Amino acid sequence: MNAAPDPIEISRVLGEDEEDEDEEVEELLYLSPIFTGRSPTSSTVTVTLIGADGAPIDMGSVVAGPDGNWTLIMRDVEGPAPVSAIVMTRIRN
């Protein structure tokens, strides 16, 4: 005795599920993104977060310490994935 379901029955069920699903872009919440790095002493480091649509979402700046290390903790950010980061350094003369 064969207990496998009829293939036609399977395709109907799969097809119904696919048609009923609406594609929704779920927004994600990025909790306090943390960026760290190393740059020349006392330089200003600016991080800009760019959303999936190419528009800036948020920006933050920090000054590198005497050893060149820096840490930037940004506020929570909400938006669709993916999110990119552009990091720029301005060296003080």
Summary of the structure (lengths in Angstrom):
residues: 93
radius of gyration: 23.8
end to end distance: 84.6
largest distance: 84.6
contacts: 196
relative contact order: 0.27
helix: 15%
strand: 43%
